[in-house]
Amino acid sequence: MRKKKLVASAAAIAVAGALVVAPGGAGAVTFRHMLGYSGGTAIKAVGATVESGLTAESSVDTVTPGPKQSNTAVHVGVNGVATVDAVHTSATSVALPDGGVQVVTVGKTAGISLLGGAIRADAVTTTDVATVHGNNTTSYSVNTQFVGLKIAGITLPVNIPKNYQITIPNVATIVLNAGFASTGAPGSGTIMTEGAGLYLSLLNGRGDSPLGTVVFLNPTYSAIATFTPAGGPVIGGYAYGSKATTSAGNLINISAGPTAQIAMPANGTNGVVQRNTTATVTIPSLLVASAITDYAQGVRSTTIATKSYSTMTTHLLNVNLLGGLIKADALTGVAHVETTPAGGTVASAKTSFVNLTIAGHKIPISISPNTVIKLGNIGKVTIREQVTSASQALVTLLDIRISTASYGLPAGAHVQVGVAAAWVLVS
């Protein structure tokens, strides 16, 4: 199994899984791990000069089938190379009647314009399905449907073949309906699939994007591994830049899902920092930020002598909330949990900010964690929210509760900015 390779901000395959009985071996117990993600866009430049992680990412990383996630966004702009009017993504883990499992990831985008309108489409839908059947055989399907696709100077077939490659001279190399799969040895119950509605590689620099910049539209990844897991504690965590919900728990609008979110793989990152970055986040009437980056770093050890830990970090730049009511040059939060030589765990939480102002008043950097400030008759905001136990840590840089309908938000709206959670559980 492999880590996400489309963007540098991806989470690696972990050692965890759904319990199965290996065929042909009475009592031979193995496990299945299911991992999948989808996004609206992603961008990667040579040397990481320019990078934007999965927009409106949905992901699953689970030990048993059933978990699922969906996400949405409106008006996504990627470094002057791509604009998308709407994104909807989903990732689902499924139990099959034959005892197998399936991971389904879907990316849907609408109102697409690439390279200043040289490439346009009304809608693009990519569906990526990886399956391990009850007898540990595998199958897959990765397909993209296009509506109203037009590329300047290019005549396209009515039905776009798999991995259809074209070139706009001196501009870009393009692959449409991209899809790939890799499987383990026969009967291993291991499969990995990747897809994208469109893959674009610049042949010349464009604006802030240098030669070699790669743009993905509807990147997807679905993977399943069957194996016997290693021992050791359970580690985990997540982080995201912002999220808004109503009192009923529903997203306020299709742009308010978790931004730049990342999860800690169940087997850690081998100590390597992984990240998800989204540049120039704009949620109308709610949030503007020049960049949101979330990080995951962790180690899962099978022995007490080697420390296990989970560190999740969230970082936002040039934040403007509620039409300028709340502003900050930077916000940072870190949640960390690690094992001790005695076999226990210890947790810590850290939060910081640069030039935070609320209603025109500058907030001192020494302000105590979990400080609540009233926002007139609009609601309240908790600053530097930190919660820890021996094995878990949670930080929320700004936790806003709206009591009176304002700034396009209904009464009861809940806005979280800069969230990071980490845990290490020792049995």
Backbone torsions as a table, in degrees:
resi	resn	phi	psi	omega
1	MET	NA	149.7	-176.1
2	ARG	-123.3	161.8	174.2
3	LYS	-79.8	167.0	174.3
4	LYS	-56.9	128.5	-178.2
5	LYS	-114.1	-8.7	-178.0
6	LEU	-65.1	-39.4	178.2
7	VAL	-134.0	156.0	-175.7
8	ALA	-70.1	-12.2	-172.4
9	SER	-92.9	27.1	-169.8
10	ALA	-97.6	156.9	178.4
11	ALA	-91.6	142.4	-176.8
12	ALA	-84.7	158.7	172.9
13	ILE	-58.6	141.1	-177.1
14	ALA	-117.6	165.7	177.3
15	VAL	-92.5	102.6	179.3
16	ALA	-169.8	170.4	178.0
17	GLY	173.3	173.6	176.1
18	ALA	-87.3	135.9	-176.3
19	LEU	-67.2	129.3	175.7
20	VAL	-138.3	162.7	172.6
21	VAL	-105.4	118.8	-175.4
22	ALA	-62.8	135.9	-178.8
23	PRO	-63.6	141.0	174.5
24	GLY	80.9	1.0	-177.8
25	GLY	-132.7	97.7	-177.3
26	ALA	-58.0	122.6	177.6
27	GLY	78.9	0.3	-179.9
28	ALA	-78.2	105.7	-175.0
29	VAL	-98.4	127.5	174.4
30	THR	-125.9	-177.5	-177.8
31	PHE	-133.0	154.7	175.7
32	ARG	-118.9	132.1	175.4
33	HIS	-111.1	134.6	-178.7
34	MET	-119.8	126.3	-179.5
35	LEU	-136.7	136.1	176.7
36	GLY	-158.1	153.4	174.3
37	TYR	-149.9	158.7	173.0
38	SER	-148.4	155.6	178.8
39	GLY	-149.5	169.2	177.2
40	GLY	-83.1	-46.2	178.2
41	THR	-144.2	161.4	170.8
42	ALA	-155.2	147.8	-179.2
43	ILE	-136.9	141.2	179.0
44	LYS	-143.8	129.0	178.5
45	ALA	-110.7	156.8	178.4
46	VAL	-57.0	129.0	-179.6
47	GLY	73.5	11.2	179.4
48	ALA	58.4	27.8	176.3
49	THR	-60.9	-40.3	176.8
50	VAL	-126.4	132.8	180.0
51	GLU	-152.6	134.1	171.3
52	SER	-137.0	122.3	-176.8
53	GLY	-71.6	-172.2	-177.9
54	LEU	-60.9	125.1	175.6
55	THR	-86.2	139.6	-179.0
56	ALA	52.1	45.6	-175.7
57	GLU	-64.9	138.3	166.6
58	SER	-120.0	143.7	-178.5
59	SER	-153.0	155.9	170.4
60	VAL	-133.5	142.9	177.7
61	ASP	-150.7	95.7	-162.0
62	THR	-137.0	153.1	176.6
63	VAL	-91.7	-17.7	177.6
64	THR	-139.1	147.4	-180.0
65	PRO	-66.4	152.3	179.5
66	GLY	131.3	-45.8	180.0
67	PRO	-58.5	145.4	177.7
68	LYS	-151.2	162.9	-179.7
69	GLN	-152.2	147.7	173.5
70	SER	-136.9	159.8	-176.9
71	ASN	-154.6	157.9	-178.1
72	THR	-145.4	159.3	176.6
73	ALA	-157.4	157.8	174.8
74	VAL	-124.5	149.2	175.7
75	HIS	46.7	71.7	176.9
76	VAL	-90.3	127.7	175.4
77	GLY	-118.2	131.6	-177.0
78	VAL	-120.6	94.2	169.4
79	ASN	50.6	35.2	177.5
80	GLY	73.5	-0.1	-179.2
81	VAL	-95.3	-35.5	-175.1
82	ALA	-139.8	141.8	168.8
83	THR	-131.8	141.1	-178.9
84	VAL	-135.6	129.4	-177.8
85	ASP	-73.2	-34.3	-177.4
86	ALA	-153.2	146.1	179.0
87	VAL	-133.9	136.4	169.6
88	HIS	-136.3	128.8	-179.8
89	THR	-128.9	159.6	175.4
90	SER	-153.7	153.3	174.5
91	ALA	-142.0	130.9	-172.3
92	THR	-138.8	139.0	171.6
93	SER	-110.1	134.7	-169.4
94	VAL	-131.9	138.9	170.8
95	ALA	-91.0	132.7	-178.3
96	LEU	-98.1	152.8	-179.3
97	PRO	-60.0	-27.7	-178.3
98	ASP	-83.1	6.0	-179.5
99	GLY	93.6	-0.1	177.8
100	GLY	-89.4	-174.0	179.7
101	VAL	-137.9	163.4	-176.7
102	GLN	-146.5	142.1	172.5
103	VAL	-117.0	126.8	-179.0
104	VAL	-122.3	121.5	176.7
105	THR	-121.6	138.3	-175.8
106	VAL	-135.1	133.7	172.6
107	GLY	-122.2	127.9	178.5
108	LYS	-125.9	128.4	176.7
109	THR	-129.1	152.6	-179.3
110	ALA	-141.0	152.6	179.4
111	GLY	63.3	53.7	-172.2
112	ILE	-92.8	134.1	173.1
113	SER	-136.9	121.8	-179.4
114	LEU	-120.5	146.8	177.7
115	LEU	53.6	48.3	176.4
116	GLY	65.3	26.7	177.7
117	GLY	99.7	-1.1	177.5
118	ALA	-64.5	-28.9	175.6
119	ILE	-123.7	126.0	-179.9
120	ARG	-135.5	150.3	174.7
121	ALA	-154.5	143.0	176.2
122	ASP	-73.0	-41.3	-179.7
123	ALA	-158.5	145.8	176.8
124	VAL	-137.5	129.5	179.7
125	THR	-127.7	123.1	178.5
126	THR	-115.2	128.0	-179.9
127	THR	-122.5	125.6	-174.1
128	ASP	-124.3	118.3	-176.9
129	VAL	-125.7	122.6	173.4
130	ALA	-116.2	133.7	-174.1
131	THR	-131.7	133.7	165.9
132	VAL	-115.8	118.4	-177.6
133	HIS	-80.7	171.3	-175.8
134	GLY	-59.8	-27.4	178.9
135	ASN	-92.3	12.7	177.7
136	ASN	72.5	11.6	168.2
137	THR	-79.2	161.4	-175.1
138	THR	-125.2	156.9	172.4
139	SER	-153.5	164.6	-177.8
140	TYR	-158.0	165.2	174.9
141	SER	-153.5	127.0	175.8
142	VAL	-132.4	113.7	-175.8
143	ASN	-142.4	150.4	177.2
144	THR	-126.4	136.3	174.4
145	GLN	-109.6	135.3	-179.1
146	PHE	-115.4	140.6	172.9
147	VAL	-124.7	120.5	176.5
148	GLY	68.8	32.3	-179.7
149	LEU	-75.2	128.9	178.3
150	LYS	-139.2	133.6	175.9
151	ILE	-125.5	122.5	-174.2
152	ALA	-54.6	126.8	176.3
153	GLY	78.9	2.9	-176.7
154	ILE	-120.7	131.4	173.4
155	THR	-95.2	119.1	-175.3
156	LEU	-99.1	146.7	174.4
157	PRO	-66.9	156.3	-179.9
158	VAL	-61.3	-43.8	176.8
159	ASN	-110.5	116.6	-176.6
160	ILE	-74.6	119.3	178.8
161	PRO	-66.8	167.3	177.0
162	LYS	-65.6	135.8	177.1
163	ASN	52.7	48.2	-178.2
164	TYR	-80.5	117.8	-173.7
165	GLN	-107.1	135.7	175.6
166	ILE	-139.2	165.4	179.4
167	THR	-133.8	131.7	167.4
168	ILE	-94.5	109.8	-171.7
169	PRO	-51.8	130.9	177.8
170	ASN	63.5	10.6	-179.1
171	VAL	-120.0	-62.8	-174.0
172	ALA	-161.8	151.5	166.2
173	THR	-99.5	136.2	-172.7
174	ILE	-129.7	137.6	170.9
175	VAL	-120.5	125.8	178.9
176	LEU	-105.2	149.1	177.6
177	ASN	54.6	49.2	-177.6
178	ALA	-74.7	139.2	177.5
179	GLY	-162.6	134.2	-177.4
180	PHE	-142.1	155.5	178.3
181	ALA	-145.4	149.5	176.0
182	SER	-137.9	135.3	-179.7
183	THR	-125.3	157.7	175.1
184	GLY	-80.7	-168.2	177.9
185	ALA	-61.1	151.0	178.9
186	PRO	-51.3	130.7	-179.8
187	GLY	82.8	1.4	-178.6
188	SER	-78.4	-18.3	-178.5
189	GLY	67.3	33.3	-178.9
190	THR	-124.2	130.4	179.6
191	ILE	-152.0	145.4	176.0
192	MET	-137.2	132.6	177.5
193	THR	-128.3	148.4	174.8
194	GLU	-135.1	146.0	178.4
195	GLY	-147.2	165.8	173.4
196	ALA	-161.8	139.2	174.8
197	GLY	-64.6	-37.7	-178.6
198	LEU	-151.5	137.1	174.9
199	TYR	-121.0	127.1	-175.3
200	LEU	-130.3	127.4	178.1
201	SER	-120.9	120.6	-177.3
202	LEU	-70.5	132.1	175.6
203	LEU	-89.6	-14.4	174.2
204	ASN	-142.8	156.0	177.4
205	GLY	-63.2	151.3	179.5
206	ARG	-143.4	112.6	-177.6
207	GLY	59.6	-126.3	179.2
208	ASP	-83.4	-1.0	-176.1
209	SER	-100.9	115.6	-176.2
210	PRO	-77.1	171.1	172.6
211	LEU	-50.8	135.1	179.4
212	GLY	94.3	-7.4	176.9
213	THR	-58.0	134.9	-179.0
214	VAL	-116.4	131.4	178.8
215	VAL	-119.4	132.2	175.4
216	PHE	-111.4	136.0	171.6
217	LEU	-110.7	126.0	-177.3
218	ASN	59.1	51.0	176.1
219	PRO	-67.7	135.4	179.6
220	THR	-134.4	156.0	178.9
221	TYR	-152.4	129.3	176.9
222	SER	-136.0	132.9	-175.5
223	ALA	-150.0	146.1	177.5
224	ILE	-140.2	135.5	175.8
225	ALA	-130.2	139.2	178.2
226	THR	-115.7	122.4	-175.6
227	PHE	-169.4	175.5	174.9
228	THR	-94.5	123.1	-174.0
229	PRO	-76.6	155.0	173.2
230	ALA	-78.0	163.5	177.9
231	GLY	-83.7	-170.2	179.4
232	GLY	112.9	174.2	-178.3
233	PRO	-70.4	164.6	173.9
234	VAL	-91.5	122.8	177.1
235	ILE	-117.0	154.5	179.7
236	GLY	-170.3	179.4	178.5
237	GLY	163.0	170.3	176.4
238	TYR	-156.6	162.0	175.3
239	ALA	-154.4	148.2	173.9
240	TYR	-154.5	159.4	-175.1
241	GLY	-80.3	-40.3	-178.0
242	SER	-160.1	155.8	175.1
243	LYS	-160.4	143.6	178.5
244	ALA	-132.9	133.7	178.7
245	THR	-134.8	162.5	173.2
246	THR	-90.9	175.9	179.2
247	SER	-63.7	-21.8	178.7
248	ALA	-86.1	-2.4	177.9
249	GLY	90.4	2.0	179.9
250	ASN	-89.8	152.0	174.8
251	LEU	-61.9	139.3	-178.9
252	ILE	-64.8	-44.8	174.8
253	ASN	-151.2	175.0	-170.3
254	ILE	-73.9	0.3	178.1
255	SER	-103.5	1.2	-167.7
256	ALA	-102.4	15.2	177.5
257	GLY	-71.8	172.4	-178.7
258	PRO	-56.1	131.7	-178.8
259	THR	-102.9	137.1	176.3
260	ALA	52.7	37.1	-175.7
261	GLN	-74.4	152.8	177.3
262	ILE	-147.3	149.2	179.8
263	ALA	-121.9	150.8	175.3
264	MET	-80.2	122.2	174.7
265	PRO	-59.8	149.7	-176.4
266	ALA	-64.4	-20.2	177.2
267	ASN	-107.2	16.5	177.7
268	GLY	78.5	-169.9	-179.1
269	THR	-117.9	14.5	-174.4
270	ASN	57.6	30.2	178.0
271	GLY	81.0	-0.6	179.5
272	VAL	-86.5	136.5	178.3
273	VAL	-77.4	123.6	173.6
274	GLN	-111.9	150.6	-175.1
275	ARG	-145.9	159.0	171.3
276	ASN	-130.0	125.6	-176.9
277	THR	-122.4	133.7	170.8
278	THR	-123.3	124.4	-178.1
279	ALA	-93.5	146.0	174.9
280	THR	49.8	70.9	178.0
281	VAL	-84.1	127.4	176.9
282	THR	-132.5	116.3	173.3
283	ILE	-116.7	107.3	-172.5
284	PRO	-48.3	133.8	177.2
285	SER	68.6	-1.6	-174.2
286	LEU	-122.3	-60.7	-169.0
287	LEU	-144.2	137.2	167.0
288	VAL	-130.3	131.9	176.7
289	ALA	-145.4	140.5	-179.1
290	SER	-73.8	-24.6	177.0
291	ALA	-166.6	144.4	172.6
292	ILE	-128.9	126.3	178.5
293	THR	-131.1	130.7	176.7
294	ASP	-121.1	143.0	-170.9
295	TYR	-125.4	148.4	172.9
296	ALA	-132.3	133.7	175.8
297	GLN	-147.1	128.7	-178.1
298	GLY	-163.6	159.7	176.2
299	VAL	-133.8	133.3	174.9
300	ARG	-116.2	109.1	-176.5
301	SER	-103.4	148.6	178.7
302	THR	-90.9	-3.0	-179.4
303	THR	-126.6	151.4	178.0
304	ILE	-67.0	-30.0	-176.4
305	ALA	-63.0	-29.2	178.7
306	THR	-105.3	126.7	-174.8
307	LYS	-68.1	134.8	168.2
308	SER	-99.9	143.5	178.5
309	TYR	-157.0	159.2	174.3
310	SER	-134.6	124.2	177.7
311	THR	-126.1	120.9	177.9
312	MET	-118.9	133.7	-175.9
313	THR	-131.1	140.2	174.1
314	THR	-124.9	138.7	-175.4
315	HIS	-144.1	128.1	-179.9
316	LEU	-126.5	144.3	178.9
317	LEU	-120.0	142.0	174.0
318	ASN	49.7	64.8	-175.0
319	VAL	-91.0	132.8	175.8
320	ASN	-132.6	115.3	-177.2
321	LEU	-115.8	142.9	173.4
322	LEU	53.3	50.5	175.1
323	GLY	64.4	29.5	179.0
324	GLY	96.8	-1.7	178.3
325	LEU	-60.4	-37.1	177.0
326	ILE	-126.3	128.8	-179.9
327	LYS	-135.4	152.6	174.0
328	ALA	-158.6	143.3	174.2
329	ASP	-73.2	-34.9	179.8
330	ALA	-158.0	146.8	175.6
331	LEU	-134.6	134.7	-179.1
332	THR	-139.4	135.2	175.8
333	GLY	-137.0	140.3	-178.8
334	VAL	-132.1	128.1	172.9
335	ALA	-114.6	128.6	-174.2
336	HIS	-139.8	135.4	174.6
337	VAL	-137.8	138.6	179.2
338	GLU	-143.5	160.1	176.2
339	THR	-83.0	159.0	178.6
340	THR	-111.4	160.4	178.4
341	PRO	-58.2	-24.3	-179.5
342	ALA	-82.1	-2.2	179.0
343	GLY	95.2	4.9	176.9
344	GLY	-98.2	-160.5	178.6
345	THR	-139.1	156.5	175.7
346	VAL	-139.3	141.0	-175.6
347	ALA	-122.9	152.1	176.0
348	SER	-144.9	156.5	179.0
349	ALA	-138.2	136.3	179.5
350	LYS	-134.4	140.3	176.0
351	THR	-139.2	146.7	177.4
352	SER	-153.2	162.9	178.6
353	PHE	-151.4	161.9	177.3
354	VAL	-125.6	120.9	176.1
355	ASN	55.3	52.6	174.6
356	LEU	-80.8	127.1	175.5
357	THR	-127.7	143.0	177.5
358	ILE	-130.2	120.2	-177.5
359	ALA	53.1	38.2	176.9
360	GLY	85.3	-5.5	-178.6
361	HIS	-100.3	128.2	179.9
362	LYS	-76.1	132.4	-178.4
363	ILE	-93.2	125.7	-179.6
364	PRO	-64.8	142.8	-177.9
365	ILE	-67.0	-16.9	-179.7
366	SER	-88.0	4.4	-178.0
367	ILE	-58.2	140.2	-174.1
368	SER	-67.5	146.9	172.4
369	PRO	-57.2	152.6	176.6
370	ASN	63.7	29.1	175.2
371	THR	-80.1	132.2	-179.8
372	VAL	-105.3	129.4	178.0
373	ILE	-121.1	132.0	180.0
374	LYS	-79.4	135.5	179.2
375	LEU	-101.8	64.3	-177.3
376	GLY	56.8	-132.3	177.0
377	ASN	-97.0	10.4	-177.4
378	ILE	-82.2	-40.8	-177.2
379	GLY	163.2	-144.3	-179.0
380	LYS	-149.0	158.8	177.2
381	VAL	-131.9	132.9	173.2
382	THR	-97.8	126.4	-176.0
383	ILE	-101.5	136.8	176.0
384	ARG	55.5	48.6	179.7
385	GLU	-67.7	126.6	-177.9
386	GLN	-136.4	130.5	177.7
387	VAL	-135.5	127.9	178.6
388	THR	-137.3	152.0	166.9
389	SER	-130.9	-171.8	-179.3
390	ALA	-63.1	-31.9	-172.2
391	SER	-117.3	-1.6	-175.6
392	GLN	-140.5	150.3	176.6
393	ALA	-142.5	140.3	179.3
394	LEU	-139.2	132.0	173.2
395	VAL	-126.7	143.4	171.7
396	THR	-135.6	114.9	-174.2
397	LEU	-65.2	-45.3	176.9
398	LEU	-136.6	122.7	177.9
399	ASP	-118.6	108.1	-171.0
400	ILE	-108.7	127.7	176.4
401	ARG	-115.2	122.8	-178.3
402	ILE	-97.3	120.9	-179.6
403	SER	-100.7	-22.6	178.5
404	THR	-126.9	130.6	-178.8
405	ALA	-50.3	120.3	-176.3
406	SER	-155.9	152.6	175.1
407	TYR	53.1	35.2	179.9
408	GLY	76.4	5.0	179.7
409	LEU	-104.1	139.1	179.0
410	PRO	-78.1	159.5	172.1
411	ALA	-58.4	137.5	-177.6
412	GLY	93.4	-2.0	178.9
413	ALA	-66.8	146.6	-179.0
414	HIS	-128.3	119.8	-178.1
415	VAL	-117.5	125.5	176.6
416	GLN	-114.0	134.4	179.4
417	VAL	-128.0	122.8	178.2
418	GLY	72.2	77.7	-177.2
419	VAL	-115.7	133.3	175.5
420	ALA	-142.5	134.1	179.2
421	ALA	-135.2	142.1	178.7
422	ALA	-142.7	150.0	175.8
423	TRP	-152.1	151.1	172.1
424	VAL	-136.3	118.3	-175.0
425	LEU	-112.6	120.9	-179.4
426	VAL	-105.5	127.1	-178.1
427	SER	-77.9	NA	NA
